[in-house]
Amino acid sequence: MNDSVQVSGTTSEHLAAPDRLIGYAVEASDGPIGTVDPYSQEVGAEHLVVDTGGPLLSKKVLLPRWTVAHVDEVNRTVHVTHAQDRIKAAPRFDRDMRVTDPGYRAQIDDHYRGEPAH
């Protein structure tokens, strides 16, 4: 697992402070997928919460840190290695389950391990 993320051409522990990424666009390997949600502050540095929809079709998903390819500070965009369909098919982010179910994050990680990076 890669703990560092490319940020403007340099290696950085940028995701150690997920609150800095709130509101950034999230770009899947095949196009835009959503934005980094404020709940990212609550889930820790290993994951981000991504809102994949608009006001009526909003779905929040948990995205493992290791899926992030790089962060574009200029355009405020987080680029990830997985396709839109894979991210949209992820289990819905459950704010309560992340605290009470120790297997929840493992389930999320397993979901993303099922597809090779692009």
KALIN-V343152 format. One line per field, one symbol per residue. ss: DSSP state (~ for helix, > for strand, _ for the rest). psi: psi as a letter, one per 20 degrees, with the letter a starting at -180 (. if undefined). burial: 1 if it has 16 or more other C-alpha atoms within 10 Angstrom, else 0. Layout:
BEGIN
ss->???
psi->???
burial->???
END
This chain:
BEGIN
ss->____>>>__>>>_~~~~~~~~___>>>>__>>>>>>___~~~~___>>>>>________>>>>>~~~>>>>>____>>>>___~~~~~___>____~~~~___~~~~~~~~~~_____
psi->poiqppoljqpqlhiimhhiipiqqporikaqhbqpqhihhiiriiqqppojrahhkpppqpoqhiipgrpohgjlpopriqqghgghiqqppohhhhhioiighhggghghiipqq.
burial->0001111000000110011011111111100111111111101111111111000000111111111111100000111111110011010010000000000110011011000000
END
